[in-house]
């Protein structure tokens, strides 16, 4: 089977930024998300970019009354998501925000999709609770990820931190218990799908950038996520070599069918990327040795190099086995 490759000069296009905020309960994820979104919207209105949006922020709330705590400080619309928190509810949310032409969508929080009532973990248990039952749930979770990644809207997604406590001494030498945020309550590797990813400290409410494709935060260290950073993000997102809006790119992309799924070629690329991210996480956490990793890959593929896989079925089989090791 021959492949018809079309090579062209790479050009910088406008980007719909996806930002992740992780942190323990009380770290200020919702507030930080609203500050960033407010700054982003101010910059969009100032420069007249993203014409066609309704110029509003949509805040998708899974935290009860918390979603309204800051209504007197920020201007935003709110929609309450309720259990069951199946992946399809989050997929439909994104499609709704795009359809209604919202400028920015805040999902607070995506942890509900994973560990909430009716979320992926509960769905897997209802399916039988065996590792092979993930084959029924993973495609539903992946469709949510694909819809988020390929949507033409700026999205800020919060994730609850995996709370861990550390006993230490305070400045007076007294014993103190400190709550730490270690990763996020979402599927491992979820944070890699974002343009920028932040971990927010519960005490100082300052954020440390864990991933930054924008290069804005490379030298910032710990910082408060403010409206000014939201403005900088939009300036970076709009520094394009072409005039097409992100919405036009999304609608005309040949591998997008409007339902959140992508073509088999894109699906293969995404699956291989997931294999790489998950394999790195598993080996780094000592959940899987390099020898075991090679064994899993070579069980389905001719070599240990998963990047050379060309069969989507092979890639999915490897991913299922890695996910089983992670659960």
Rosetta blueprint (number, residue, H / E / L):
1 X L
2 X L
3 X L
4 X L
5 X L
6 X L
7 X L
8 X L
9 X L
10 X L
11 X L
12 X L
13 X L
14 X L
15 X L
16 X L
17 X L
18 X E
19 X E
20 X E
21 X E
22 X E
23 X E
24 X L
25 X L
26 X L
27 X L
28 X L
29 X H
30 X H
31 X H
32 X H
33 X H
34 X H
35 X H
36 X H
37 X H
38 X H
39 X H
40 X H
41 X H
42 X H
43 X H
44 X H
45 X H
46 X H
47 X H
48 X L
49 X L
50 X L
51 X L
52 X L
53 X L
54 X L
55 X L
56 X L
57 X E
58 X E
59 X E
60 X E
61 X E
62 X L
63 X L
64 X H
65 X H
66 X H
67 X H
68 X H
69 X L
70 X L
71 X L
72 X L
73 X L
74 X L
75 X L
76 X L
77 X E
78 X E
79 X E
80 X E
81 X L
82 X L
83 X L
84 X L
85 X L
86 X L
87 X H
88 X H
89 X H
90 X H
91 X H
92 X H
93 X H
94 X H
95 X H
96 X H
97 X H
98 X H
99 X H
100 X L
101 X L
102 X L
103 X L
104 X E
105 X E
106 X E
107 X E
108 X E
109 X L
110 X L
111 X H
112 X H
113 X H
114 X H
115 X H
116 X L
117 X L
118 X L
119 X L
120 X H
121 X H
122 X H
123 X H
124 X H
125 X H
126 X H
127 X L
128 X L
129 X L
130 X L
131 X H
132 X H
133 X H
134 X H
135 X H
136 X H
137 X H
138 X H
139 X H
140 X H
141 X H
142 X H
143 X H
144 X H
145 X H
146 X H
147 X H
148 X H
149 X H
150 X H
151 X L
152 X L
153 X L
154 X E
155 X E
156 X E
157 X E
158 X E
159 X E
160 X E
161 X E
162 X E
163 X E
164 X E
165 X E
166 X E
167 X E
168 X E
169 X E
170 X L
171 X L
172 X L
173 X L
174 X L
175 X E
176 X E
177 X E
178 X E
179 X E
180 X E
181 X E
182 X E
183 X E
184 X E
185 X L
186 X L
187 X L
188 X L
189 X L
190 X H
191 X H
192 X H
193 X H
194 X L
195 X L
196 X E
197 X E
198 X E
199 X E
200 X E
201 X L
202 X L
203 X L
204 X L
205 X L
206 X L
207 X E
208 X E
209 X E
210 X E
211 X E
212 X E
213 X L
214 X L
215 X L
216 X L
217 X L
218 X L
219 X L
220 X L
221 X L
222 X E
223 X E
224 X L
225 X L
226 X L
227 X H
228 X H
229 X H
230 X H
231 X H
232 X H
233 X H
234 X H
235 X H
236 X H
237 X H
238 X L
239 X L
240 X L
241 X L
242 X L
243 X L
244 X L
245 X L
246 X H
247 X H
248 X H
249 X H
250 X H
251 X H
252 X H
253 X L
254 X L
255 X L
256 X E
257 X L
258 X L
259 X L
260 X L
261 X L
262 X E
263 X L
264 X H
265 X H
266 X H
267 X H
268 X H
269 X H
270 X H
271 X H
272 X H
273 X H
274 X H
275 X H
276 X H
277 X H
278 X H
279 X H
280 X H
281 X H
282 X H
283 X H
284 X H
285 X L
286 X L
287 X L
288 X L
289 X L
290 X H
291 X H
292 X H
293 X H
294 X H
295 X H
296 X H
297 X H
298 X H
299 X H
300 X H
301 X L
302 X L
303 X L
304 X L
305 X L
306 X H
307 X H
308 X H
309 X L
310 X L
311 X L
312 X H
313 X H
314 X H
315 X H
316 X H
317 X H
318 X H
319 X H
320 X H
321 X H
322 X H
323 X H
324 X H
325 X H
326 X L
327 X L
